[in-house]
Amino acid sequence: MSSAYFLTGTDTEVGKTHITCALLHRARQAGLSAVGLKPVAAGTDALGENDDVRRILAASSVELPADIVNPYCFAPAIAPHIAAADVGVDIDFSRIADTVGTARRQADLVIVEGAGGFCVPFGIDRNGADLAMVLGLPVILVVGMRLGCLNHALLTAEAIANRGLFIAGWVANRIDPEMSRFEENLATLKELLDAPLLGVVPYDPAGSPAAAANCLSLPG
């Protein structure tokens, strides 16, 4: 069975997809077949496509059917549980688990990217943390390096640990190039997060995952 990880972030818009794609590129550099999954996505363009899913498909070295890579896609760019309720859809974790199993039989490395932050609701009685528990995968945490990231990172790490999961590694993604005292904040996270730092990804408005891959190590 391949290696698989659940990738989450300290918030929405912290670069989860950018890091997912970068890790897929890094795996390919290491000679591994790699595929990314985005089980739940919200927000589509005029073609009915989600940009995060499109980027993950492009970065993967294994081609899988769209309904495996992204079983749930909602048109409005709003909270997934609201988008799902609007169209009368229940987000079924067993279906997502099946897609992960399919992907693991096809690739050496599978990255399962969550939606929003770790505890984003997926329904009245379920959230992203519950999905992570169902999948039972080690977690990769993307920390968006900006003011407030210390609290967000530590709260997320605590939520992960409280659910019996462990962080296989974390990534410092510099999303704010003007962040004050960046090095000191990074040092604090290295001291307080009980997990290996997989890399520090510099600010990149072009969003090149191939370039970011050179800044990362694979977990494990």
Backbone bond lengths (Angstrom), bond angles and torsions (degrees), N, CA, C in turn:
res aa  C-N    CA-C-N  psi(-1)  N-CA   C-N-CA  omega(-1)  CA-C   N-CA-C  phi
1 M - - - 1.466 - - 1.526 109.06 -
2 S 1.308 115.54 143.10 1.461 121.15 -177.29 1.527 111.31 -73.55
3 S 1.328 115.25 171.19 1.458 120.76 171.25 1.520 108.47 -83.22
4 A 1.321 116.50 141.42 1.459 120.82 179.42 1.514 109.40 -143.03
5 Y 1.319 115.55 145.90 1.458 121.97 -177.99 1.522 110.18 -138.18
6 F 1.330 115.27 148.21 1.453 121.82 173.11 1.524 107.30 -99.03
7 L 1.325 116.56 118.76 1.466 120.38 -177.21 1.521 109.70 -101.92
8 T 1.318 115.61 125.00 1.460 121.24 178.67 1.517 109.22 -130.06
9 G 1.330 115.53 173.38 1.460 119.91 -178.51 1.508 112.07 -133.86
10 T 1.316 115.17 169.86 1.456 121.24 179.85 1.527 111.61 -75.64
11 D 1.330 117.30 -11.26 1.463 121.87 -179.94 1.520 106.68 -174.55
12 T 1.317 116.44 -179.63 1.446 119.87 169.79 1.528 108.53 -78.44
13 E 1.326 116.62 157.87 1.468 122.58 178.83 1.532 112.98 60.08
14 V 1.318 116.83 39.14 1.471 120.04 174.83 1.524 111.46 -110.07
15 G 1.334 116.88 5.04 1.463 119.83 175.70 1.511 114.68 94.77
16 K 1.327 117.88 28.51 1.468 119.42 -179.77 1.524 111.71 -60.04
17 T 1.322 116.81 -46.52 1.467 119.41 -178.09 1.521 110.81 -66.59
18 H 1.320 117.03 -38.89 1.465 121.27 177.04 1.529 110.39 -57.75
19 I 1.323 116.59 -44.62 1.470 120.40 -178.99 1.526 110.76 -74.14
20 T 1.320 118.01 -37.52 1.465 120.38 174.11 1.518 110.20 -54.92
21 C 1.321 116.25 -50.41 1.466 120.64 -178.82 1.528 111.36 -65.26
22 A 1.328 116.81 -37.97 1.463 120.24 178.51 1.532 110.87 -63.85
23 L 1.319 117.77 -41.63 1.461 121.12 178.06 1.532 111.06 -65.62
24 L 1.319 116.80 -35.85 1.471 119.77 176.14 1.522 110.34 -64.64
25 H 1.322 116.93 -41.86 1.472 120.39 175.58 1.522 110.51 -63.53
26 R 1.336 116.32 -40.86 1.468 119.82 -179.05 1.529 110.29 -63.67
27 A 1.315 117.13 -39.20 1.461 120.84 177.61 1.524 110.94 -63.39
28 R 1.312 115.87 -40.74 1.465 119.56 178.96 1.526 110.37 -64.60
29 Q 1.330 117.02 -37.37 1.467 120.62 175.83 1.523 111.02 -61.06
30 A 1.329 115.75 -31.70 1.471 121.29 -179.47 1.526 112.06 -85.63
31 G 1.326 116.64 3.95 1.460 120.23 178.15 1.513 114.51 82.92
32 L 1.319 117.17 18.20 1.462 121.44 -179.47 1.529 110.58 -102.31
33 S 1.307 116.05 145.01 1.458 119.12 169.25 1.522 107.48 -79.06
34 A 1.324 116.09 139.39 1.463 119.13 -172.12 1.514 110.70 -145.24
35 V 1.328 115.10 143.87 1.461 120.44 178.76 1.520 109.36 -142.47
36 G 1.319 115.43 144.32 1.452 121.02 176.08 1.512 110.86 -109.38
37 L 1.327 115.81 146.93 1.453 122.51 175.48 1.527 109.12 -121.87
38 K 1.305 116.26 143.73 1.468 122.34 173.44 1.525 105.73 -128.82
39 P 1.334 117.46 83.29 1.466 120.37 -171.48 1.520 114.40 -57.27
40 V 1.336 116.67 -37.09 1.462 120.46 -177.83 1.527 108.66 -129.68
41 A 1.327 115.94 122.60 1.461 121.08 179.24 1.523 109.05 -134.03
42 A 1.322 115.43 148.61 1.464 120.90 178.42 1.523 109.02 -135.62
43 G 1.324 115.09 132.32 1.459 121.17 -179.35 1.514 110.91 109.26
44 T 1.331 117.38 111.76 1.458 121.25 179.49 1.522 110.17 -127.29
45 D 1.343 114.80 159.25 1.462 120.76 179.17 1.529 110.29 -92.94
46 A 1.321 115.49 -168.15 1.464 120.32 -177.32 1.520 112.30 -63.72
47 L 1.320 116.88 -21.72 1.462 121.56 179.16 1.528 111.81 -89.89
48 G 1.325 115.99 -0.14 1.458 119.87 -177.99 1.509 113.46 78.44
49 E 1.344 117.10 20.05 1.458 121.91 -177.51 1.521 110.58 -108.79
50 N 1.313 115.39 146.68 1.463 121.92 176.13 1.521 109.15 -95.67
51 D 1.329 117.24 133.19 1.465 121.20 -174.66 1.524 112.04 -65.04
52 D 1.333 117.70 -40.00 1.465 120.07 179.05 1.526 110.78 -61.00
53 V 1.329 116.06 -44.40 1.463 120.27 179.97 1.524 110.35 -64.09
54 R 1.321 116.71 -41.73 1.462 120.76 178.72 1.533 110.66 -58.75
55 R 1.314 116.50 -44.18 1.471 120.70 -178.94 1.530 111.49 -66.82
56 I 1.320 116.70 -39.02 1.461 120.31 179.06 1.526 110.76 -66.13
57 L 1.320 116.75 -41.80 1.464 120.30 177.31 1.526 110.81 -59.67
58 A 1.329 116.37 -41.30 1.460 120.63 -178.86 1.527 112.07 -67.70
59 A 1.333 117.66 -32.13 1.464 121.17 -176.95 1.521 113.12 -84.96
60 S 1.330 117.34 -18.21 1.468 121.20 -177.63 1.520 110.68 -76.98
61 S 1.318 115.84 145.02 1.471 120.31 177.92 1.523 111.79 -97.24
62 V 1.333 116.38 -5.13 1.465 121.94 176.93 1.522 107.63 -116.35
63 E 1.320 116.80 129.47 1.462 120.79 -179.52 1.524 109.71 -92.44
64 L 1.324 114.75 121.31 1.462 121.52 178.16 1.529 109.26 -122.26
65 P 1.328 117.60 156.22 1.464 119.90 177.24 1.527 111.55 -58.18
66 A 1.329 115.41 149.33 1.464 120.67 -176.61 1.520 112.17 -58.64
67 D 1.350 117.70 -34.88 1.461 118.92 -177.87 1.522 112.84 -77.01
68 I 1.323 117.46 -8.15 1.463 121.46 171.09 1.520 109.52 -87.71
69 V 1.314 116.01 -45.57 1.464 120.60 179.68 1.524 110.77 -66.17
70 N 1.320 117.27 -38.57 1.464 121.45 -174.64 1.531 110.25 -145.53
71 P 1.337 116.34 82.20 1.471 119.44 -178.08 1.529 115.03 -68.48
72 Y 1.330 117.21 -24.72 1.465 119.87 -178.90 1.536 109.79 -128.05
73 C 1.329 115.76 114.37 1.463 120.78 178.42 1.522 108.56 -133.01
74 F 1.325 116.32 126.43 1.457 122.00 -177.41 1.530 109.87 -116.21
75 A 1.300 115.84 143.20 1.463 120.54 -173.17 1.530 114.03 -66.79
76 P 1.336 119.71 -49.74 1.464 117.86 -176.56 1.528 112.17 -76.14
77 A 1.312 115.83 143.88 1.464 121.28 178.80 1.525 109.65 -85.02
78 I 1.321 114.42 71.74 1.462 121.81 -178.45 1.524 108.48 -133.08
79 A 1.327 116.54 177.38 1.462 120.44 179.34 1.531 109.81 -54.63
80 P 1.344 117.31 133.79 1.472 120.24 -173.73 1.519 114.60 -56.15
81 H 1.336 117.91 -38.88 1.464 118.68 -177.20 1.526 111.56 -67.96
82 I 1.336 116.90 -31.15 1.461 120.11 177.49 1.524 109.85 -72.71
83 A 1.346 115.82 -43.65 1.462 120.12 178.64 1.524 111.03 -62.28
84 A 1.334 116.90 -40.62 1.467 120.79 179.52 1.526 111.10 -66.05
85 A 1.333 116.27 -42.14 1.469 119.99 -179.64 1.524 111.27 -64.46
86 D 1.324 116.47 -35.70 1.461 120.63 -179.10 1.528 112.48 -60.87
87 V 1.343 116.31 -30.91 1.473 119.61 -178.35 1.524 111.80 -109.94
88 G 1.335 116.77 11.01 1.457 120.93 175.22 1.517 114.62 68.29
89 V 1.319 116.49 35.53 1.471 121.45 -178.74 1.523 110.16 -109.60
90 D 1.322 116.53 134.67 1.458 122.29 170.27 1.521 108.48 -98.26
91 I 1.318 116.73 128.90 1.465 120.72 177.74 1.525 107.89 -80.13
92 D 1.324 115.39 110.40 1.463 123.59 -171.93 1.527 109.68 -93.62
93 F 1.329 116.49 112.06 1.461 120.05 -178.00 1.524 112.38 -66.86
94 S 1.325 117.89 -30.87 1.466 119.05 178.95 1.525 110.74 -65.91
95 R 1.311 116.93 -35.80 1.467 119.95 175.69 1.524 110.34 -63.85
96 I 1.323 116.40 -42.76 1.466 120.04 178.84 1.525 110.22 -63.98
97 A 1.328 117.18 -42.44 1.468 120.39 178.49 1.527 110.94 -59.61
98 D 1.331 117.02 -37.67 1.459 120.75 178.16 1.529 110.96 -64.08
99 T 1.335 117.01 -40.00 1.467 119.40 179.65 1.527 110.91 -66.12
100 V 1.330 115.82 -36.77 1.470 119.18 177.81 1.527 109.84 -64.85
101 G 1.325 117.65 -42.58 1.459 120.98 177.66 1.519 111.91 -60.89
102 T 1.331 115.99 -41.16 1.472 120.01 177.40 1.516 110.73 -61.83
103 A 1.326 116.68 -45.76 1.464 120.61 -179.43 1.522 111.52 -63.32
104 R 1.322 117.45 -38.79 1.464 120.40 -178.01 1.529 112.10 -67.31
105 R 1.312 116.70 -22.97 1.464 119.20 176.66 1.525 112.07 -81.06
106 Q 1.338 116.20 -9.93 1.468 119.80 -174.70 1.528 113.72 -109.67
107 A 1.327 117.87 -17.22 1.467 120.13 -172.59 1.523 111.04 -139.31
108 D 1.334 115.04 155.87 1.465 120.73 177.43 1.524 111.90 -72.47
109 L 1.327 115.92 -33.58 1.464 120.92 -177.70 1.522 109.33 -133.06
110 V 1.329 116.31 132.72 1.457 122.02 177.63 1.532 108.16 -125.49
111 I 1.332 115.68 127.75 1.459 121.57 174.13 1.517 107.85 -111.55
112 V 1.328 116.40 119.85 1.465 121.96 178.99 1.522 107.54 -102.85
113 E 1.322 116.42 108.62 1.459 119.99 -176.68 1.517 111.48 -89.16
114 G 1.315 116.13 126.23 1.449 120.79 176.18 1.517 111.80 -75.50
115 A 1.322 116.05 178.43 1.462 122.20 178.37 1.518 108.71 -110.07
116 G 1.335 116.71 137.29 1.461 119.88 178.50 1.518 111.83 59.18
117 G 1.330 115.96 -141.57 1.456 120.86 176.20 1.519 110.95 -88.27
118 F 1.321 116.47 -179.46 1.464 122.40 -172.01 1.527 112.53 -61.08
119 C 1.314 117.86 -37.21 1.463 121.11 -174.21 1.527 113.20 -105.28
120 V 1.320 117.88 22.07 1.466 119.96 -179.64 1.534 109.43 -59.01
121 P 1.335 118.35 133.91 1.468 119.84 -179.70 1.531 112.34 -66.89
122 F 1.332 115.20 140.31 1.461 121.53 172.21 1.537 110.34 -114.16
123 G 1.304 115.42 -2.29 1.466 121.84 179.50 1.511 107.00 176.93
124 I 1.322 116.43 178.06 1.463 120.47 -178.02 1.519 110.77 -63.98
125 D 1.351 116.89 -27.94 1.462 121.16 -173.23 1.523 113.43 -123.09
126 R 1.325 117.35 19.10 1.466 119.01 -178.94 1.524 109.97 -155.82
127 N 1.336 115.16 152.18 1.464 119.19 179.50 1.532 110.68 -146.38
128 G 1.317 115.21 -175.66 1.459 119.87 -177.19 1.514 113.06 -62.57
129 A 1.328 116.98 -33.85 1.464 120.37 177.84 1.527 110.57 -65.66
130 D 1.330 116.51 -38.15 1.465 120.09 176.99 1.525 111.00 -64.31
131 L 1.329 116.53 -38.96 1.467 119.67 177.09 1.521 110.50 -62.61
132 A 1.327 116.85 -43.63 1.462 120.26 178.56 1.522 110.97 -59.23
133 M 1.326 117.00 -38.78 1.461 120.77 178.77 1.524 111.39 -67.37
134 V 1.330 117.14 -41.44 1.462 120.49 178.13 1.522 110.74 -61.71
135 L 1.319 116.50 -42.33 1.462 120.39 -179.62 1.527 111.59 -72.54
136 G 1.339 116.23 -32.73 1.461 120.82 177.03 1.506 114.71 65.57
137 L 1.320 116.89 29.56 1.463 120.89 -177.10 1.526 110.98 -95.71
138 P 1.331 116.90 151.02 1.463 118.66 169.93 1.525 109.60 -61.11
139 V 1.325 115.72 151.29 1.456 121.85 -171.50 1.524 111.06 -106.36
140 I 1.326 115.36 138.85 1.457 122.17 167.47 1.523 106.50 -107.73
141 L 1.320 116.46 125.92 1.462 121.74 -176.95 1.526 110.09 -106.15
142 V 1.332 115.65 122.93 1.462 121.19 174.87 1.523 108.34 -96.65
143 V 1.320 115.53 119.72 1.460 121.02 178.78 1.524 107.77 -101.59
144 G 1.324 116.57 115.80 1.458 120.40 174.71 1.516 109.01 -76.69
145 M 1.325 116.25 111.73 1.458 120.33 -173.56 1.526 110.51 -78.41
146 R 1.336 113.45 100.11 1.457 122.32 177.67 1.525 107.27 -157.48
147 L 1.306 117.14 171.88 1.455 120.88 178.48 1.523 109.80 -55.72
148 G 1.333 116.78 129.54 1.460 122.09 -178.07 1.514 113.83 98.73
149 C 1.337 117.05 -6.18 1.464 119.12 -174.60 1.527 113.09 -67.91
150 L 1.315 118.02 -26.73 1.466 119.39 -179.03 1.526 110.07 -63.65
151 N 1.315 116.53 -50.81 1.462 120.94 179.22 1.521 110.74 -61.85
152 H 1.319 117.03 -46.87 1.465 120.55 -178.65 1.529 111.55 -61.50
153 A 1.315 116.31 -42.49 1.469 120.01 -178.41 1.524 111.18 -66.75
154 L 1.328 116.59 -44.20 1.459 119.70 -177.34 1.524 111.69 -69.92
155 L 1.324 117.89 -38.09 1.461 120.56 176.50 1.533 110.61 -64.93
156 T 1.328 116.67 -41.53 1.462 119.83 179.62 1.522 110.57 -65.71
157 A 1.322 117.13 -43.41 1.460 120.54 178.62 1.527 110.67 -61.48
158 E 1.322 116.78 -38.40 1.467 120.77 178.40 1.531 110.52 -66.07
159 A 1.331 116.61 -41.49 1.466 120.39 179.04 1.528 111.01 -64.16
160 I 1.308 116.96 -38.11 1.473 121.20 178.41 1.529 109.87 -65.02
161 A 1.329 116.47 -47.76 1.466 120.99 -179.08 1.522 111.67 -64.01
162 N 1.324 117.11 -37.73 1.466 121.03 -178.72 1.519 112.52 -65.90
163 R 1.313 116.79 -17.52 1.458 120.94 178.63 1.530 112.47 -100.18
164 G 1.305 116.38 12.77 1.453 120.70 175.94 1.515 114.19 75.91
165 L 1.323 116.64 15.20 1.465 121.10 177.94 1.518 109.06 -101.76
166 F 1.317 116.14 163.52 1.459 117.64 177.36 1.519 110.54 -129.40
167 I 1.324 114.17 152.79 1.460 120.52 -179.47 1.519 108.83 -89.13
168 A 1.316 116.04 115.51 1.465 121.18 179.66 1.518 111.37 -75.28
169 G 1.311 116.58 -20.71 1.453 121.55 178.50 1.511 110.40 174.19
170 W 1.319 115.75 161.52 1.454 119.94 177.84 1.517 110.01 -132.92
171 V 1.321 114.88 155.49 1.459 121.92 -177.92 1.520 108.92 -123.16
172 A 1.311 116.30 130.24 1.459 121.54 173.73 1.529 107.50 -91.48
173 N 1.318 116.24 108.27 1.461 121.41 -177.94 1.524 108.89 -105.59
174 R 1.316 116.03 114.35 1.463 120.38 -173.62 1.532 110.13 -81.35
175 I 1.317 115.99 90.35 1.464 120.80 -177.00 1.533 112.13 -89.19
176 D 1.325 117.26 -16.88 1.468 121.64 177.96 1.524 108.74 -118.62
177 P 1.336 117.61 102.72 1.464 119.66 -176.60 1.527 112.97 -66.74
178 E 1.338 116.49 -16.69 1.465 120.58 -179.00 1.525 112.03 -99.40
179 M 1.316 117.73 12.25 1.461 119.30 -177.57 1.525 111.10 -57.71
180 S 1.323 115.19 127.02 1.454 120.88 179.51 1.528 110.94 -74.39
181 R 1.320 115.96 137.18 1.471 123.53 176.16 1.528 111.60 57.70
182 F 1.315 114.96 45.21 1.471 120.36 -178.62 1.521 111.76 -55.88
183 E 1.307 117.98 -49.44 1.466 120.96 -175.31 1.517 111.70 -62.16
184 E 1.332 117.33 -39.34 1.453 120.42 179.25 1.532 111.36 -67.18
185 N 1.336 116.61 -39.68 1.454 120.05 176.73 1.525 110.91 -64.64
186 L 1.324 116.21 -41.76 1.458 120.27 178.04 1.531 110.36 -61.80
187 A 1.311 116.89 -43.80 1.466 120.56 179.80 1.525 111.10 -62.41
188 T 1.329 116.85 -38.07 1.459 120.71 178.62 1.525 110.86 -63.67
189 L 1.332 116.83 -44.31 1.463 120.40 179.02 1.525 110.85 -64.65
190 K 1.311 117.58 -39.27 1.473 120.51 178.53 1.522 110.35 -62.91
191 E 1.317 116.38 -33.11 1.460 121.00 -179.35 1.531 111.39 -76.96
192 L 1.336 117.26 -37.34 1.460 120.41 -169.75 1.525 114.74 -98.26
193 L 1.316 118.25 -23.97 1.464 119.82 178.34 1.524 109.67 -85.23
194 D 1.298 115.73 123.47 1.463 121.06 -177.35 1.530 109.88 -87.74
195 A 1.326 114.97 65.83 1.459 121.21 -178.62 1.527 108.05 -164.12
196 P 1.310 117.93 154.01 1.462 119.81 179.92 1.525 112.38 -71.36
197 L 1.314 115.34 142.73 1.455 121.75 173.66 1.522 108.37 -81.54
198 L 1.329 116.62 118.52 1.466 120.75 -178.60 1.520 112.64 -82.77
199 G 1.327 116.21 -16.74 1.451 118.51 177.77 1.513 112.33 158.72
200 V 1.325 114.81 162.02 1.462 123.09 175.60 1.519 106.69 -113.54
201 V 1.310 116.22 116.69 1.458 121.31 -176.93 1.524 108.85 -99.50
202 P 1.321 117.75 120.55 1.467 120.25 -177.77 1.516 112.40 -70.30
203 Y 1.318 115.23 161.26 1.457 120.95 176.34 1.521 109.25 -59.92
204 D 1.318 115.52 131.76 1.464 120.62 -177.41 1.519 109.22 -145.78
205 P 1.343 117.79 94.50 1.468 119.85 -178.79 1.515 112.72 -62.13
206 A 1.331 118.03 -22.43 1.466 121.12 178.06 1.524 111.21 -76.84
207 G 1.316 116.42 -20.90 1.457 120.60 177.22 1.515 114.04 63.87
208 S 1.332 117.14 46.63 1.460 120.76 -178.61 1.525 110.59 -84.58
209 P 1.343 118.71 107.80 1.467 119.74 179.92 1.528 112.43 -67.87
210 A 1.334 117.49 -29.18 1.464 120.20 178.66 1.526 110.54 -64.85
211 A 1.335 117.19 -39.68 1.461 120.81 176.99 1.521 110.83 -68.78
212 A 1.330 116.35 -42.28 1.462 120.10 179.63 1.522 111.42 -63.72
213 A 1.325 117.14 -31.27 1.469 121.45 -179.41 1.524 111.17 -57.95
214 N 1.325 116.56 -31.98 1.466 120.08 -178.88 1.525 112.86 -70.84
215 C 1.326 116.17 -11.14 1.464 121.12 179.32 1.513 112.52 -98.37
216 L 1.343 117.45 -1.21 1.453 121.47 -170.48 1.524 113.23 -117.24
217 S 1.309 114.79 152.40 1.468 122.73 166.99 1.512 107.75 -112.38
218 L 1.319 116.53 151.18 1.460 120.19 174.98 1.529 109.59 -78.66
219 P 1.316 117.89 146.35 1.474 119.30 177.79 1.519 111.44 -66.94
220 G 1.306 114.33 158.32 1.459 119.38 176.25 1.491 113.08 87.27
